[in-house]
Amino acid sequence: MVKILAKYKMLIATLGLLLLVVTLGWIMVTQLTTKEVRLIVDGQVSKCETQSYTVDEFLEEKEIHLVKEDSLSPKADTTITDGTEVKIIKSLPFTLQADGKERELRALPQTIGEALEQYDVEVGEADKVTPSLSEPLTAGTEIVINRITTGTEEVLVDTDFKTKTTGDGSLPAGTSKVVQKGRKGQDRVTYEITYSDGEEISRKEIKRETVTKPKTKVVAKSTRGMIAGAEYTKKFTVKAYSYCVKGTTASGTTAREGVIAVDPSVIPLGTKVYVEGYGFATAEDTGGNIKGNTIDVYKNTESECLNWGVRNVTIYILSD
């Protein structure tokens, strides 16, 4: 029994030694044998001859240095055989500015959105990303993320008062006076404010409530004017005829230059007027045909009356 066990042990030892010799021999053959490798770097294909045993040794032999973000297929510890294809995709350096920090990062060629997802960078729906998320990542790309947020603010704002102008015939021509002082009102306004990285970039009014109504300013302005150096209280258009019959007027005065006949219901007798194209006059006479906005101006001769004819003129009612 002891002899049998000794034989088995010797057999196992012999087989182990043979396996070691075979393995070492195979390694030596592999190491010493030249193999062809198909190398693909960023899509560029080249064929290389090597005696390297693993992919890692092959990269070292070809002085190809990789960083952790690069892609390598197959793995670095893979044994190289004739016809092995080694594929490398180089990562791209880029800068990320977000949340008050700047980071130097690398990622494989992809979209900017995918690169940000790789680093678990969250982008809100309102955030502004430059360049856009759908743009392809290129070497040296500067990605800027502006965090867009909104808030509300309630403020009290003054509101201007309106000014109302009224006519006042008692005021001297060209003058006015404040009848009622104006006063500003106040509104409570709610704004929606948009911020970019905490800085306000816009605001929009979304609600307004009146706290105090403004008080209208009332200004009385003289309705009087000036004509030929005299002040008038009213003016309107009349149809003007002429007459030259001498005699006594309805007021008991003598008909003469500077007297006009009027409808007393429109222009009371004794009223001082200024007639366009005629001059200063006094309403002292009446006539059967003088009704409404009609007057008769006195002329000294018939020829003057003919020259006057009938015309529409502006008459100014002068101040007392």
Secondary structure, DSSP 8 states (H G I E B T S, - for coil): -HHHHHHHHHHHHHHHHHHHHHHHHHHHHHHHS-EEEEEEETTEEEEEEE--SBHHHHHHHTT----TTSEEES-TT-B--TT-EEEEE--EEEEEEETTEEEEEEE-SSBHHHHHHHTT----TT-EEES-TTSB--TTEEEEEE-EEEEEEEEEEEE---EEEEEETTS-TT-EEEEE--B-EEEEEEEEEEEETTEEEEEEEEEEEEEE--B-EEEEEE--EEETTEEEEEEEEEEEEEE---SB-TTSSB--TTEEE--TTTS-TT-EEEETTTEEEEEEE--TT--SSEEEEE-SSHHHHHHH-SEEEEEEEE--
